[in-house]
Amino acid sequence: MDATILGFLLLDGLQNGVVYGLLALSLVLVFAVTRVILVPIGELLMFAPLSLVWLLEGKLPGTLWLALALGGAWAFLARGREALLPVGGGLGVALLLLLALRVPALAYPAAVALVVYLGAATYRVFFQPMREATVLSLLIMAVGLHVAYMGLGLVFFGPEQFRPRPLLEGEILVGLSRQGGLVLLFALLAVVGLYLFFRQSLFGKALLAAAENRLGARLSGISPQEAGMVAFAIASLLSALSGLLLAPLINAAYFMGFMLGLKGFVAAILGGLMSYPVAFLGALLVGFFESFTSFYASAYKEALVFLLLVPALFYQSLRARAVEE
């Protein structure tokens, strides 16, 4: 291997690693606050660029009807004045998508708003009623939603792959496109933004308190339900933005989110589903490991990446106490 190939592999690993890192941060955030392993995060990631493609072609994506259906169920469960949020949010998202059909520049914020609303509605309809359930029950629900959302993705968008136009054309240097540089810049800004949100804002501190001690947070007046809703909304926002930036580099299809989410899950496991810095560093490790294994043993790269789970799970099993589910 010469220096040129080494540079390509490092850039590729860094670019993939930061995306896995954002997914890992989202998974750790959601699990810490709600104890939900957000398996369908890959589908949320892919729904954003696929909805964008549909809007740019002058068509309303099927994800809008899914979001409105879940929003209707959310309003029914909330009732009273609390129903104003899902009703108002649903109408706002629908109006934004209709405007995006005439103004293409609005397609990007419309796709993001759609996925954020869908993520929040998913929590309210499926997971909030199960707040006293075991982690195993929540995991079963999450896996079921992953299968359902992937199937709906096939119905809504078909089996083809789509490649949206990049926001920035050209290359910064050989092996790194301007779109790839934009992904790195977004990851840096997202990490800094999350750090400031959790350390400087009252809402961020409330989320950390709910993640550390749910009972203590409740006694302090922090609603675990609202904290869970915000955690899902933040995870959906990061997923949507990551999907929009990544799709011009790797294509977008209904089935591609699962593998991305699974690698983010590997990174989150390396961080014990608790530590944000370790999860992000684990994601970089996954990205570099995948890049080099694709060079030396491309046929086995997926299996080798998931082998990283074995020592991490073994180490976690030595630290964890046995809990009966």
N, C-alpha and C positions, 0 to 999 in steps of 0.2 A: 504494500500500500504506500503510495507516495503522498506528499503533502497536499496535493490538490484534492485527491479522493478523501483524505482525512478531513479537509475543510468542508467538503460537501456533506460528509456524514455528520459532522458536528453541527452544521447549520440545520440539517434536516432533523436531527435529534432535538435540537433546541426548539425549533418551530413546533414540532409535535408535542414536545414535553410541556411547553407553556399552555397549550390547549388542554392536555390531560390535567395540568395543574389547576386550571380554572374549574374543570369538571370535578376534580378531587375536592377543591375548596367548597364547591356547592354541596357535594355529598356530605362532607364533614359538617358543614353548617346545618343542613337539614336534619342529619342524624342527631347532632348534639342537642338541638332544640326539640325535636319531635320523636326521636328514636325510629324514624322511618328511613330505610335504605332506599333512596330514590332511584330504583332500577329504570323507570321510564325516562330518565334524564336525557338519554341519547335520542329518544323520539322527539322530545321537546327541542333538542338542538337541531334536528333535521327539519322539523315543522317550519322553522323560521325561513330558511332559504327556499324550501319548496313553496311556501305560501308567497314568498317574494316573486318567484318565477311566474306563478299563476297571475299575480296582480299585474306584473309587467306585460303579460300577454292579454290583459284586459278581461280576466276571468276571476270570479270570486272563488277562493279556495274552500274546499270542504271543511277545513279546520275551523272556519268561521261558524258553520252550523254546529259542529261539535262544541265549540266554546259557548255558543248561545244556549245549547241544550243543557250543558253543565251549569251555565249561569242561571237558567230558569230553575233548575233543581236547587241551586244555592239560595236563590230568592225564596223558594218555597220552604226550605229548611230554616232560613233566618226569620222571615215574616216581619211584620211591623216596620219600624223605622230602619232596622238593620237591613231590610231588603232593598233600601235605596242604593246601597253600594253596588251590589251585583247588577241591579237593573240599570243604574246610571252608567256603570262601567261597560256593560254589554252594549248599550245604545251608543256609547262613545266609540267603542272599538268598531262596531258595524258602520257608523258614520265615517270614521277614518278610512276604513277599507273602501267604502263607496267613493270617497274623494280621491283615494289613491288610483282608482281606475281611470280618472281623468287627469290627475297630476302625478306622473311617475315618480317624482322626487319624494312623494309621501309614502311610497311603497315600503321603504325601509323602516320608518317609524311605525307604520301600520303593522308590518310583520312582527316587529318586536312587541308592540302593545298586545297583539293577538296572543302571542305565546305567554306573555306575563299573565294576562287575564286567564288563559287556559290553565296555567300552573296554579294560580290562586284558587280557581274554581275546583281543580282536582283535589287540593288539600281540603277545602271546605266540604265537598260532597262525599269524598271517600275516606279521608283519614281523620278529620276532626271528630266524627261520630265514634271512631275507634280509639280515642285518646287513652282509655284505660286498658287497651288490649296489650298482649305480650308482643315482644319484638318479632317473634316468629309469625304471629298472625299478621302484623303489619308488613312483614316481608312477603308473605303469601299474597296479600292484596297488591303490593307493589309489582310483583312478578305478573299477576293477572292483568294489571293495567298496562304493563309493558307489552304483553302479547296482544291485548286489545288495541292499543294505540298503533302498534306495528301493522296489524291487520287493517285498521282504518286508514293508515298511511298508504297502503297498497290500493285501497278502494278510492281514496281521494286523488292520488297522484300517479297511479299506475306503476308498472315495474321499471320504467326507463330511468336513466340517470340524467341529471341536468347540471349544467355548469353556468351559474350566473356570471355576468361580466364583472371583472375585478373593479374595485373602486379606484385603484391606482394601477396604471399600465407601466410596463417596463421593468428594468432590473436595477437594484442598488449596486450589486456586484454579482459576479458570476456565481450562480447557485442560490442567490437570495433575491427574489422578486420584490418589488415595492409593496405588493399585497402581503407577502410574507413579513416584510418589515413592519407593515401596519398591524399584523397579528401580534408581533413581539411588543410593539408600542402599546397596543391595547391591553396585553397581559400585564405589562409593567404598571400602567395607569390603574387597572382593575385591582391589582394587589395593593398599591398605595391607597386607592380609594377605600378598599375594604378595611385597611389598617386604620385610616382616619375615621371611618364610620364607627368602628367598634371602640376606638379609644377616645374619640372626641365628642360623639353625639350621644344624647340621652337614650335615644332609641337603640343604638348599637350596644350601649352598656346594659340596657334592659334585656336584649337578646342574649348577651353573654351570661347575665344572671340566670335567665331561664335555662340556658344550656348547662350551667354549673349545678344549679339546685332548683328543680322545678317547684318543690313545695315551698322553699324559702322565697322564691320569686313571687309565688302566689300570695304568700303572707305579706309581702311588701307591696302588693297592689298591682303586680305585673300579670297581665292575662296570658296564660300559656297558649290560648287559642289565637290571640292576636300575634304573639311571637311566632307561632307556627306558620301563620298566614304570611307574615313578613319574610320568614326564612324561605318559604316556597317561592315567593315573588322574586326575591333576590337571586335564588338559584335559577329560576326561569329566565330572568333578565340576562344573567351571565351566559346561560346556554344559548339564548336567542342571538346575542351579539357574537358569541364564538362561532355559531353556525353560519351567520351571515358573512363573517370574515373568512372562515375556513372553506366554505363551499366553492369559491372560484379556484381554489388550489387542488381540491380532492374530488370534486363533483358532489352532488347531493342526490340521495335516493332514500326511499322509505326504510331500507334495511341497513343503511350505513351507520346510523346513530348508535346501534346496539354495541358494535365493536368499540367505538370511541368511548361510550359510557363505561364499558367493561374495563378498559384500560385506565380510565379515571378512577374506577372502583379499586383496581389493583393499587394505584397510588394512594388512595384514601386508606386502604388496609395497611399499607406500609406505615402510614401515620397513625395507625390504631383507631381510625375513625374519630379521633379526638384532637390531634395536634395539627393546626393549620400549616405552620412552617415545615414540619416533617412531611406532611402530605404533599406540599408543593415540591419539596426537594425529591420526594419519592417519584413524583410525576416526571421531573427532569431525568431521574435515573431510568424510568421506564422508556422515555423518549430516546435517550442515548442508547440504551440497551437494544431497543427495537431497531434503531438505525444501523447499528453495527451488526446485529444478527441478520438483518435483511441483506447485508453485504456478504457475510460469510456463509450463512445458511438460510437463504430466503424461504425455502420450502418449509422450514420449521420455526420461522420467526414468531408466529402467534403462540405456538406451544411453549417456546422458550420464554417469551414475555410472561405468560401466565405461570410459568414455573417459579417466578419471583414470589408468588403468593405462598409457596410452601414454607420457606424459612420464616417469612413474616407471620404466617398463621401459627407455626410451631412456637415462635417466640411469644406471640400473644397468648397462646394456650398455657404457657408456663406462668404467665403473670396473672391470668384471669382466674377468678374463683368459679367453681361449678355452680350453675344456677338452674333449678328445675323449671322448665317451661310448662 
